Amino acid sequence: MSNDKLETITAKYWQKRWSQNEIGWQRDAVHKFLVKYVDELTDYRSNLRVFVPLCGKSLDMLWLADQGHHVVGVDFVKHPIESFFEENNLTFSKLFKVKLAAACEQIDVYKCEEKQITIFCCDLFALTVEDVGGKFDAIWDRSSLSAVLPQVGDRGKRYTKHMRSFLTDNGGYMVESHRYNVDCGGLPPACIPEELMKEIYGDHFIIKELDVEKFAKDPKRSSFAFEYSLHYHLLKPKTN
Ligand SMILES: C[S@@+](CC[C@H](N)C(=O)[O-])C[C@H]1O[C@@H](n2cnc3c(N)ncnc32)[C@H](O)[C@@H]1O
């Protein structure tokens, strides 16, 4: 698929995936590598502000809130946000038509009544640190980087610069990325080789590989029936 076509993978594409329940990424348990590496991510600190970009209805938000952190998510599709609350028996209050600091659009913000979770329903790139009430101490990026197609044009560097703007200088950023050797037409989840990681994160972050999980070819799977691996990196901001 050409880069021009890939640029059209926007809200409509994701809305369709949600409405057709094509959400193979959804997990029914907390992510095991988040649990394994949370102390490295938070540097053993408690009561942090944690950002979950492109959150969908991830249970990781609930788990992070249960660890005592204040969680902020963002997703531009309303359906998973409302499902997240309903499926976890949580109630929310909705702030209608909140004006974003650097964009014309007005958006809805969902605030959980029982836990410290707030979800912004808007494009990640329209959201600024001003809108979310200040910088975050930690970012958990699971299938967010790979969903924004960082291999296309300047998207990768735009994304990492944006992420850096949300993070405190002593914050931690953990990211999951996919690697495979087949041509998927460039669709999400993008393949992110080591060189691309270095190219897009290297200016702003020190990169440390934490873990790799390899998956064998599995013809029974409807998607990702080929060999692939998931890589986990911890990123620390460069401060000079
Ligand atoms: C692959 S899913 C990942 C969901 C979640 N991180 C998880 O672990 O289950 C990507 C999500 O990002 C949302 N999304 C994609 N691009 C976005 C953007 N630019 N701004 C806000 N949300 C976006 C989609 O609606 C979708 O719910």
Ligand as a Chemical Component Dictionary entry (heavy atoms), coordinates in Angstrom:
data_LIG
# 
_chem_comp.id                   LIG 
_chem_comp.type                 NON-POLYMER 
_chem_comp.pdbx_formal_charge   0 
_chem_comp.three_letter_code    LIG 
# 
loop_
_chem_comp_atom.comp_id 
_chem_comp_atom.atom_id 
_chem_comp_atom.alt_atom_id 
_chem_comp_atom.type_symbol 
_chem_comp_atom.charge 
_chem_comp_atom.model_Cartn_x 
_chem_comp_atom.model_Cartn_y 
_chem_comp_atom.model_Cartn_z 
_chem_comp_atom.pdbx_ordinal 
LIG C1  C1  C 0  -4.437 -1.271 18.350 1  
LIG S1  S1  S 1  -5.573 -0.404 19.324 2  
LIG C2  C2  C 0  -4.692 -0.413 20.869 3  
LIG C3  C3  C 0  -5.595 -0.369 22.060 4  
LIG C4  C4  C 0  -4.904 -0.448 23.419 5  
LIG N1  N1  N 0  -3.674 0.289  23.511 6  
LIG C5  C5  C 0  -4.727 -1.855 23.911 7  
LIG O1  O1  O 0  -3.645 -2.205 24.357 8  
LIG O2  O2  O -1 -5.704 -2.614 23.888 9  
LIG C6  C6  C 0  -5.379 1.260  18.761 10 
LIG C7  C7  C 0  -6.428 2.208  19.305 11 
LIG O3  O3  O 0  -6.038 3.539  19.021 12 
LIG C8  C8  C 0  -7.125 4.309  18.552 13 
LIG N2  N2  N 0  -6.503 5.354  17.717 14 
LIG C9  C9  C 0  -5.799 5.168  16.566 15 
LIG N3  N3  N 0  -5.254 6.322  16.132 16 
LIG C10 C10 C 0  -5.608 7.277  17.057 17 
LIG C11 C11 C 0  -5.334 8.667  17.190 18 
LIG N4  N4  N 0  -4.593 9.320  16.274 19 
LIG N5  N5  N 0  -5.833 9.331  18.259 20 
LIG C12 C12 C 0  -6.597 8.678  19.180 21 
LIG N6  N6  N 0  -6.897 7.365  19.107 22 
LIG C13 C13 C 0  -6.411 6.660  18.054 23 
LIG C14 C14 C 0  -8.049 3.321  17.884 24 
LIG O4  O4  O 0  -9.393 3.739  17.950 25 
LIG C15 C15 C 0  -7.814 2.056  18.722 26 
LIG O5  O5  O 0  -8.751 1.955  19.774 27 
# 
loop_
_chem_comp_bond.comp_id 
_chem_comp_bond.atom_id_1 
_chem_comp_bond.atom_id_2 
_chem_comp_bond.value_order 
_chem_comp_bond.pdbx_ordinal 
LIG C1  S1  SING 1  
LIG S1  C2  SING 2  
LIG S1  C6  SING 3  
LIG C2  C3  SING 4  
LIG C3  C4  SING 5  
LIG C4  N1  SING 6  
LIG C4  C5  SING 7  
LIG C5  O1  DOUB 8  
LIG C5  O2  SING 9  
LIG C6  C7  SING 10 
LIG C7  O3  SING 11 
LIG C7  C15 SING 12 
LIG O3  C8  SING 13 
LIG C8  N2  SING 14 
LIG C8  C14 SING 15 
LIG N2  C9  SING 16 
LIG N2  C13 SING 17 
LIG C9  N3  DOUB 18 
LIG N3  C10 SING 19 
LIG C10 C11 SING 20 
LIG C10 C13 DOUB 21 
LIG C11 N4  SING 22 
LIG C11 N5  DOUB 23 
LIG N5  C12 SING 24 
LIG C12 N6  DOUB 25 
LIG N6  C13 SING 26 
LIG C14 O4  SING 27 
LIG C14 C15 SING 28 
LIG C15 O5  SING 29 
# 
